[in-house]
């Protein structure tokens, strides 16, 4: 069975517990080690690790990165997790569980800079890098053996060591034959992990795992599957593809394939992205317009921010809804000119959403922008759009400096949506400008 040392990359013979060259116990062995080429890289407790790197006095302490008492935990270190603290937990609950924790306000500009440094080193390995978020990405290393003079497995081990050495943070690596399995593998040995999950063992490995391990299966879907007697991935395997298709349509066929470790999705390079989207699965099914509208606004803000960060604009808005019965509805509408403004995306998305409110219960909502182009190629904007753009840019600048909770706007703050074509941009822009002039070092809510 092929194997090597993760620290010095020297070969290790089967049966050895330590590297004969450097003495490290961090060894990797797997029958498919030299042929697997799809990697998933996940930075360990990304924000918290950066804060510990920059402040050695808190290196061994529990650290929580998040907002004020009414905010949420963005991330926390592994020490804090031993006390039960988790991402997205309300801050008051996190402080109750771990009162001794050091709480750090987020510095998104710093985190984005570190994320770019990590991404640049990924692109040194292969052009096929698909970012998932600021701190994780898929890599397709197929055909790179001649370039690097060694297998993808060893190149990824060297990459992890290089990031730790040059950037001062740690990453965990998952290596497999497809994205689904690589993602699972990267979670098996965190932090500073390196796990391999091959195609031959995939079905048996997955069999005992809960159905929630499959991406897209949230709490609502899990409850429905369990009601139908499908609690584990093994239950999905035994149910058969035809049975799952009859029950859940195309989603059932997808569940069957993933239950057997089959995932045909390619690794798409960042510059090949054809759309930017965001979606969320609800804790409980929703049929009323207002709560769906609130969630739509939050997703629109995410999509708009990603477009701006990537210097992109788009022409077509697509609304995605998944019913409680796992049926997907998609609706699309195009603009005359490309845009990246949240207010314009929201107006179109909300109008499409309103037409789908017919008593149907939904378990998921998503919004996306396609027809992408460089933001410089976007069409001219009228005076109203310019004011909206100025206000949004002011909000973006404050959030980049002080974090996502620095500014709450419109629907996300008090449930009052901006009227179609009549945003409160002028007043928001003035308040934001006054806030920055009066106290430039303190965030404001607007």
C-alpha positions in Angstrom: 0.0 0.0 0.0 1.6 3.3 -1.0 2.3 5.8 1.8 4.4 8.8 2.6 5.2 11.2 5.5 3.1 14.4 5.4 5.9 16.4 7.0 8.9 15.4 4.8 7.1 13.6 1.9 9.4 10.6 2.1 8.1 7.1 1.3 7.1 5.0 4.3 6.8 1.2 4.2 3.6 -0.5 5.3 3.6 -1.3 9.0 5.7 1.7 10.1 4.1 4.0 12.7 6.7 6.8 12.3 8.6 8.2 9.4 12.1 6.7 9.3 13.6 10.0 7.9 12.1 12.6 10.3 10.3 10.6 13.0 6.9 12.2 12.3 3.8 10.1 13.1 1.8 12.0 10.5 1.7 9.3 7.8 -0.7 8.8 4.9 -1.5 5.4 3.4 -4.2 4.4 1.0 -4.4 1.9 -2.0 -5.5 4.7 -4.3 -3.1 7.3 -3.0 -1.1 7.7 -6.2 -4.1 7.9 -8.6 -6.7 10.2 -6.9 -6.6 13.8 -8.1 -9.6 15.8 -6.7 -8.8 17.7 -3.6 -10.8 19.8 -1.2 -8.8 22.3 0.9 -10.5 23.7 4.0 -8.8 26.3 6.2 -9.0 25.4 9.9 -11.2 27.8 12.0 -10.1 30.4 9.5 -10.9 33.7 11.1 -10.0 32.5 14.6 -6.7 31.0 13.4 -5.7 34.3 11.8 -6.5 36.2 15.0 -4.3 33.8 17.0 -1.5 34.1 14.4 -1.6 37.9 14.8 -1.8 37.9 18.6 0.3 35.1 20.2 -1.0 36.0 23.6 -4.3 34.3 22.8 -2.8 31.3 20.9 -3.7 28.8 23.6 -7.0 30.4 24.7 -10.6 29.9 23.5 -11.2 32.5 20.8 -14.6 33.6 19.3 -14.9 35.8 16.3 -18.2 37.6 16.2 -20.4 40.6 16.9 -21.9 42.1 19.9 -24.2 40.4 22.4 -27.1 40.2 20.0 -24.9 39.1 17.1 -23.8 35.6 16.1 -20.6 33.6 16.2 -18.9 33.8 12.8 -16.3 31.2 13.8 -14.5 30.0 16.9 -11.3 28.1 17.5 -11.2 24.4 18.3 -10.6 25.1 22.0 -13.8 27.1 22.2 -15.6 24.3 20.4 -14.8 21.9 23.3 -17.1 24.1 25.4 -19.9 23.7 22.9 -19.5 26.9 21.0 -20.4 26.7 17.3 -20.6 28.9 14.3 -23.9 30.8 13.8 -24.7 30.4 17.5 -26.0 33.6 19.2 -23.3 35.5 21.0 -25.1 35.5 24.3 -25.3 31.7 24.2 -21.6 31.4 23.3 -20.6 33.7 26.1 -22.7 31.7 28.5 -21.0 28.4 27.4 -17.5 29.8 27.4 -17.3 33.0 29.5 -13.5 32.9 29.6 -13.3 33.2 25.8 -11.5 36.1 24.0 -14.1 37.7 21.7 -12.6 39.4 18.6 -14.6 41.7 16.3 -14.2 40.4 12.7 -11.8 42.1 10.3 -13.1 41.0 6.9 -10.5 43.0 5.0 -7.7 41.1 6.7 -9.4 37.7 6.2 -10.1 38.4 2.5 -6.4 39.2 2.1 -5.3 36.0 3.7 -7.8 34.1 1.6 -6.3 35.6 -1.6 -2.9 34.5 -0.5 -4.1 30.9 0.0 -5.9 31.0 -3.3 -2.8 32.2 -5.1 -0.9 29.2 -3.8 -3.7 26.9 -5.0 -3.4 28.3 -8.5 0.3 27.5 -8.4 -0.8 23.8 -8.4 -3.5 23.8 -11.0 -5.6 26.2 -13.0 -8.7 24.2 -12.0 -9.5 25.8 -8.7 -13.1 26.2 -7.7 -13.6 28.5 -4.6 -16.5 27.5 -2.4 -16.0 30.3 0.1 -13.3 32.6 1.4 -11.6 29.7 3.2 -12.2 26.6 1.1 -11.9 25.4 -2.5 -11.9 22.3 -4.7 -8.9 21.5 -6.9 -8.7 19.2 -9.9 -5.1 18.0 -10.1 -5.6 15.6 -13.0 -2.7 15.6 -15.4 -0.4 17.6 -13.2 2.0 14.8 -12.3 4.4 15.7 -15.1 4.3 19.4 -14.2 5.1 18.7 -10.5 7.1 15.6 -10.9 5.0 13.7 -8.4 1.5 12.6 -7.6 -1.3 15.1 -6.6 -1.4 13.5 -3.1 2.1 14.6 -2.4 1.7 18.0 -4.0 -1.3 18.7 -1.7 0.7 17.7 1.3 3.5 20.1 0.3 0.9 22.8 -0.3 -0.5 22.3 3.3 3.0 22.6 4.7 3.7 25.7 2.5 0.6 27.5 3.7 1.5 26.8 7.4 5.1 27.9 6.8 4.5 31.0 4.7 1.1 32.3 5.8 0.9 31.0 9.4 -2.4 29.2 9.3 -3.3 25.5 8.9 -5.5 23.7 6.4 -7.1 20.3 6.2 -7.0 18.3 2.9 -9.5 15.8 1.6 -8.4 13.7 -1.4 -10.7 11.6 -3.5 -12.1 10.9 -7.0 -14.9 13.5 -6.9 -16.0 16.6 -5.1 -18.6 15.0 -2.8 -16.1 12.5 -1.4 -13.2 15.0 -1.2 -15.4 17.4 0.8 -16.3 14.6 3.2 -12.7 13.5 3.5 -11.5 17.0 4.5 -13.7 16.9 7.6 -12.4 13.6 8.8 -9.2 14.6 10.4 -9.4 18.3 11.4 -7.4 20.4 12.2 -4.2 20.0 10.2 -5.8 17.0 8.7 -5.2 14.9 5.6 -7.7 12.2 4.7 -8.2 10.0 1.6 -11.5 8.5 0.6 -11.3 6.2 -2.5 -14.0 5.1 -4.9 -13.8 1.5 -4.0 -14.6 2.1 -0.3 -17.1 4.9 -0.8 -20.3 3.0 -0.6 -19.3 1.0 2.5 -17.9 4.0 4.2 -21.1 6.0 3.6 -23.5 3.3 4.5 -23.7 3.9 8.3 -23.7 7.7 8.0 -26.9 9.8 8.5 -28.6 11.1 5.3 -27.8 14.7 6.5 -24.2 14.1 5.4 -25.3 14.5 1.8 -25.2 18.2 0.7 -28.6 19.7 0.2 -30.3 17.5 2.9 -31.2 19.9 5.6 -33.3 19.3 8.7 -36.6 19.4 6.9 -35.5 17.0 4.2 -33.9 14.8 6.8 -37.2 14.6 8.7 -39.1 13.7 5.6 -36.6 11.0 4.6 -36.7 9.6 8.2 -40.5 9.6 8.1 -40.2 7.4 4.9 -37.8 5.1 6.8 -34.6 6.5 5.3 -32.4 7.4 8.2 -28.9 6.4 6.9 -27.2 6.6 3.6 -27.3 2.8 3.6 -31.1 3.0 3.6 -30.9 5.1 0.5 -28.5 2.6 -1.1 -31.0 -0.3 -0.4 -34.1 1.7 -1.5 -32.9 1.6 -5.1 -32.8 4.4 -7.7 -36.3 3.7 -9.2 -38.0 3.8 -5.8 -36.3 7.1 -4.8 -37.1 8.6 -8.2 -40.8 7.7 -7.8 -40.9 9.3 -4.4 -38.8 12.4 -4.9 -38.3 12.9 -8.6 -34.8 14.0 -9.9 -33.8 14.7 -6.3 -34.3 11.1 -5.5 -32.0 10.0 -8.3 -29.4 12.4 -7.1 -29.6 11.0 -3.6 -29.2 7.5 -4.9 -26.0 8.4 -6.8 -24.5 10.3 -4.0 -25.3 7.5 -1.6 -23.0 5.3 -3.7 -20.3 8.0 -3.8 -21.0 9.0 -7.4 -20.7 12.7 -8.2 -20.1 13.8 -11.8 -19.9 17.5 -11.1 -16.7 19.0 -12.5 -14.3 21.3 -10.7 -15.1 24.7 -12.3 -12.4 27.3 -12.3 -13.2 30.7 -10.8 -12.9 32.5 -14.1 -15.3 30.0 -15.8 -18.1 30.8 -13.4 -21.3 31.3 -15.3 -23.5 32.5 -12.4 -23.4 33.8 -8.8 -26.0 32.5 -6.5 -27.0 31.8 -2.9 -29.7 29.7 -1.3 -30.9 28.6 2.1 -32.9 25.7 3.4 -35.4 26.5 6.2 -35.8 24.8 9.6 -39.5 24.5 8.8 -41.5 24.8 5.6 -42.8 28.3 4.8 -45.8 29.3 2.6 -46.3 32.9 3.6 -44.8 35.7 1.5 -43.3 37.9 4.3 -40.9 35.4 5.8 -39.9 34.2 2.3 -39.3 37.9 1.4 -37.1 38.4 4.4 -34.9 35.5 3.5 -34.8 36.5 -0.1 -33.4 39.9 0.9 -30.5 38.4 2.9 -29.6 36.1 -0.1 -29.8 39.1 -2.5 -27.3 41.0 -0.3 -24.9 38.0 -0.4 -25.2 37.7 -4.2 -24.7 41.4 -4.7 -21.6 41.4 -2.5 -20.1 38.5 -4.4 -20.7 40.2 -7.7 -19.0 43.4 -6.4 -16.1 41.5 -4.9 -15.5 39.7 -8.2 -16.0 42.9 -10.2 -18.9 41.3 -12.1 -22.4 42.3 -13.2 -25.2 40.2 -14.7 -28.3 40.4 -16.8 -30.5 37.6 -15.7 -32.0 37.0 -12.2 -33.2 33.4 -11.4 -35.4 32.6 -8.5 -35.3 29.1 -7.1 -37.9 27.5 -4.8 -38.0 23.9 -3.6 -41.3 22.7 -2.3 -41.9 20.6 0.7 -42.4 17.7 -1.7 -38.9 18.3 -3.2 -40.2 19.8 -6.4 -38.1 22.6 -7.8 -39.6 25.8 -9.3 -37.3 28.2 -11.2 -38.3 31.6 -12.6 -36.1 34.0 -14.5 -36.2 37.6 -15.7 -33.6 39.7 -17.5 -32.5 43.3 -17.3 -32.0 45.6 -20.2 -28.5 46.4 -18.8 -26.2 44.4 -16.6 -26.3 45.3 -12.9 -24.8 44.2 -9.6 -27.1 46.3 -7.3 -28.9 44.5 -4.5 -31.9 46.8 -4.7 -32.5 45.9 -8.4 -31.9 42.2 -7.9 -34.3 42.2 -5.0 -37.1 44.1 -6.8 -37.1 41.5 -9.7 -36.7 38.6 -7.4 -39.5 39.7 -5.0 -41.9 40.2 -7.9 -41.2 36.7 -9.2 -41.6 35.4 -5.6 -45.0 37.1 -5.2 -46.4 35.2 -8.2 -45.4 31.8 -6.6 -47.3 32.4 -3.3 -50.3 30.1 -3.8 -50.4 28.2 -0.5 -47.5 25.9 -1.5 -45.0 25.2 1.3 -41.4 25.7 0.5 -38.3 24.3 2.1 -35.7 26.2 0.2 -35.3 29.6 -1.6 -32.4 30.7 -3.7 -31.5 33.6 -6.0 -28.8 33.8 -8.6 -27.4 36.1 -11.3 -26.2 34.9 -14.7 -25.3 36.4 -18.0 -22.2 37.7 -16.2 -19.8 40.3 -17.6 -17.1 42.6 -16.3 -18.7 45.4 -14.2 -17.0 47.9 -16.6 -19.3 46.6 -19.3 -22.5 47.2 -17.4 -24.9 49.6 -19.0 -25.4 53.2 -18.0 -27.5 53.8 -14.8 -30.0 56.5 -14.2 -29.8 59.0 -11.3 -31.8 56.7 -9.0 -29.6 53.8 -9.6 -26.5 55.9 -9.1 -27.8 57.0 -5.6 -28.5 53.3 -4.9 -25.0 52.4 -6.0 -23.5 55.1 -3.8 -25.4 53.9 -0.8 -24.6 50.3 -1.4 -20.9 51.0 -1.9 -20.9 53.0 1.4 -22.5 50.0 3.2 -20.0 47.6 1.6 -17.1 49.7 2.7 -18.3 49.8 6.3 -18.9 46.0 6.3 -15.5 45.4 4.8 -13.8 47.4 7.5 -16.0 46.4 10.5 -17.7 43.2 9.5 -21.1 42.1 8.2 -22.9 43.3 11.4 -21.6 46.9 11.1 -24.6 47.9 9.0 -28.1 46.6 8.8 -30.2 47.9 6.0 -33.9 47.9 5.2 -35.6 44.6 5.2 -32.8 42.8 7.2 -33.2 45.3 10.1 -36.9 46.0 10.7 -38.7 44.0 8.1 -39.6 47.0 6.0 -38.7 46.2 2.4 -37.7 49.1 0.0 -40.6 49.8 -2.3 -40.0 48.7 -5.9 -38.1 51.6 -7.7 -38.0 53.7 -4.5 -35.1 52.7 -2.3 -34.1 54.7 0.8 -30.7 55.2 -0.7 -30.4 59.0 -0.3 -31.1 58.9 3.4 -28.9 55.9 4.0 -26.0 57.4 2.1 -26.2 60.6 4.1 -26.4 58.7 7.4 -23.5 56.5 6.5 -21.4 59.5 5.4 -22.2 61.3 8.6 -21.4 58.2 10.7 -18.0 57.8 9.0 -17.1 61.5 9.5 -18.2 61.7 13.1 -16.6 58.4 14.4 -14.5 56.9 11.7 -13.2 54.1 14.0 -16.6 52.9 15.1 -19.2 51.0 13.1 -22.7 52.3 12.7 -26.0 50.6 12.1 -28.1 52.2 9.5 
